[in-house]
Amino acid sequence: MKALCTVIVVVFGLIATSHAQVYSDKIVGKKNTALADSIKSKEYPFVLPIWGAKAAKLGFDLPYSAGMSVQYVWQESDLIIDNLQVGFNNGPKTNMDQIIRFNNARSTASGVNFRPDIWLFPFLNVYGLFAKAQPSTAVDYGIWVPDGSGTWKQVVALNSKANFDATTVGFGLTPTIGVGGGWLALDMNFAWSSIAALKDPAYTFIFGPRMGKTFRFHKHPERNIALWAGGFRLKLNSGTEGSINVSDVLPIDQLQAQLAQGYQKVGDAQASVDTWWAGLTPLEQTNPVNKARYETANQALAKAGSFLNSASAAVDKASQGTVQYSLDKRPKDMWNFVVGTQFQYNKHVMLRVEYGFMGSRTQLITGLQYRFGL
C-alpha cells in the first residue's frame, strides 16, 4: 500500500525543524560587570532588531540580527490511520475501515533543511524554512471479514515498504527571552510538504517550548555552551487524498497471489455465515440480534468481495491501473520530550545537537549556524 506510505512519510519527513538556540541575554552578576558595562557603553551598530539599541543600553547581549542555518534531521514515528476510502481506476471509493485494518505504520526519514532568519524584535525571531527529505515507511495491514460466529478474522496479511523524495517549505516565529544565562523559547513553525502522489501538500504545525541555561567561557566572552530541555508537539491536517499506479503498490505476481488467497478466504467466510443462518429456525431468524449479525456479516463480505474484484481488475490492467484513496491520519503521540546542547564558538558560528524521545516518536537534529548583523 505505497499510497498510504506516501501520506506518512510526507507528514513526518521533516517534522524536526525547530530553531537554533540564540536569544537576547541580560548580563547580570558581579563577575560580568565589565561585560555588561561594555555592552551598555557601545553604540548599537545594526538596524535590526527593532528596539535593539534600547535593549543594548539596558545591558542585553543581543545576537547578530540575521542568520543562516543548515540542519540534518533523522526521525522515526508512528501514525494512526482511519476513515480509509479506496477506489480503483477512478471508480467510486468505498469506506474500508472495518475491512482494512492497520497493525503498524512506522516512518523513518532523513533530510536536510535550510533556515534563514532575522530578529525582528529583541524578543522575536522569524524565519523561513526550505527542506528536502528521503523518507521511507513500512506499513503492516490486513483484510478482515466476519465468519458465521460473528468473529472478525484476518484473511489476508499484507506489508509494504516505500521510499520517496519530499520537499518542504514553510515559515516560523520564536518568541524568546533570556535572563542571566537562562532562557525560555517558544518555537512555532508552519510547513507544507509536497510529493507527486498526493493531491494537495501535507500541512503541519509544530510547537516546541524549551527552557535552558548558558555557561560562558570567562576567557572568551563570546564563547559558551547552552543546555536545554523541552517538548515537541506536532499537529497535522487530518484529511489526505491522492492516486497512485497499481504497479507501484506491490509486485504484480505478489498481488495476484494475495488476491487469490483473499478470494478463497472470503468465500470460506461467506459459506460459514450461510451455514450458520441456514441452521437457525424461522423463529431464530426473526430474532433482531441474529438478523443484525447476519446482515452485518453479509455487508462486510460484500464490501470485501467488491474490493477484491476491483483490485483484481486493476491488477489485470497493471500498466494503466490506478488506486484512488482518501483517509484521515493523526500522530500516535502528539508530544515527545527533547534535550539538546549548543556550542557557540563566537557570535558568528554555532554548532547544535538535539535529541527527541518518549512516546512513539524519536528524532535527532544536528546543525550549523552562521550569524551576521543587519
LINLIN-V62345 format. One record per backbone hydrogen bond with DSSP energy under -1.0 kcal/mol. NH is the residue of the N-H (numbers start at 1). CO is the residue of the C=O. If there is no record, write none. Layout:
BEGIN
NH_CO ; NH_CO
END
This chain:
BEGIN
5_1 ; 6_2 ; 7_3 ; 8_4 ; 9_5 ; 10_6 ; 11_7 ; 12_8 ; 13_9 ; 17_15 ; 22_20 ; 25_61 ; 26_178 ; 27_59 ; 32_29 ; 33_30 ; 36_32 ; 37_33 ; 38_34 ; 39_35 ; 40_36 ; 41_37 ; 42_38 ; 50_120 ; 52_49 ; 55_51 ; 56_52 ; 57_53 ; 59_56 ; 60_55 ; 61_25 ; 62_60 ; 66_372 ; 67_117 ; 68_370 ; 69_115 ; 70_368 ; 71_113 ; 72_366 ; 73_111 ; 74_364 ; 75_109 ; 76_362 ; 77_107 ; 79_105 ; 80_330 ; 82_328 ; 85_326 ; 86_94 ; 87_324 ; 89_322 ; 91_88 ; 94_86 ; 96_84 ; 100_96 ; 101_142 ; 103_140 ; 104_140 ; 106_138 ; 107_77 ; 108_136 ; 109_75 ; 111_73 ; 112_132 ; 113_71 ; 114_130 ; 115_69 ; 117_67 ; 118_126 ; 119_65 ; 120_124 ; 121_124 ; 124_121 ; 125_174 ; 126_118 ; 127_172 ; 128_116 ; 129_170 ; 130_114 ; 131_168 ; 132_112 ; 133_166 ; 134_110 ; 136_108 ; 137_162 ; 138_106 ; 139_160 ; 140_104 ; 141_158 ; 142_101 ; 143_156 ; 144_99 ; 145_153 ; 147_151 ; 150_147 ; 153_145 ; 155_143 ; 156_143 ; 158_141 ; 160_139 ; 162_137 ; 164_135 ; 166_133 ; 167_194 ; 168_131 ; 169_192 ; 170_129 ; 171_190 ; 172_127 ; 173_188 ; 174_125 ; 176_123 ; 177_184 ; 178_24 ; 179_182 ; 180_26 ; 182_179 ; 183_212 ; 184_177 ; 185_210 ; 186_175 ; 187_208 ; 188_173 ; 189_206 ; 190_171 ; 191_204 ; 192_169 ; 193_202 ; 194_167 ; 198_195 ; 199_241 ; 202_193 ; 204_191 ; 205_235 ; 206_189 ; 207_233 ; 208_187 ; 210_185 ; 211_229 ; 212_183 ; 213_227 ; 214_181 ; 215_225 ; 217_223 ; 220_217 ; 223_220 ; 224_344 ; 225_215 ; 226_342 ; 227_213 ; 228_340 ; 229_211 ; 230_338 ; 231_209 ; 232_336 ; 233_207 ; 234_334 ; 235_205 ; 237_203 ; 240_327 ; 242_325 ; 243_197 ; 244_323 ; 246_321 ; 248_245 ; 249_246 ; 255_251 ; 256_252 ; 257_253 ; 258_254 ; 259_255 ; 260_256 ; 261_257 ; 262_258 ; 263_259 ; 264_260 ; 265_261 ; 266_262 ; 267_263 ; 268_264 ; 269_265 ; 270_266 ; 271_267 ; 272_268 ; 273_269 ; 274_270 ; 275_271 ; 276_272 ; 277_273 ; 278_274 ; 279_275 ; 280_277 ; 285_281 ; 291_287 ; 292_288 ; 293_289 ; 294_290 ; 295_291 ; 296_292 ; 297_293 ; 298_294 ; 299_295 ; 300_296 ; 301_297 ; 302_298 ; 303_299 ; 304_300 ; 305_301 ; 306_302 ; 307_303 ; 308_304 ; 309_305 ; 310_306 ; 311_307 ; 312_308 ; 313_309 ; 314_310 ; 315_311 ; 316_312 ; 318_315 ; 320_317 ; 321_317 ; 323_244 ; 324_87 ; 325_242 ; 326_85 ; 327_240 ; 328_82 ; 329_238 ; 330_80 ; 332_78 ; 336_232 ; 337_357 ; 338_230 ; 339_355 ; 340_228 ; 341_353 ; 342_226 ; 343_351 ; 344_224 ; 345_349 ; 346_349 ; 350_369 ; 351_343 ; 352_367 ; 353_341 ; 354_365 ; 355_339 ; 356_363 ; 357_337 ; 362_76 ; 363_356 ; 364_74 ; 365_354 ; 366_72 ; 367_352 ; 368_70 ; 369_350 ; 370_68 ; 371_348 ; 372_66
END
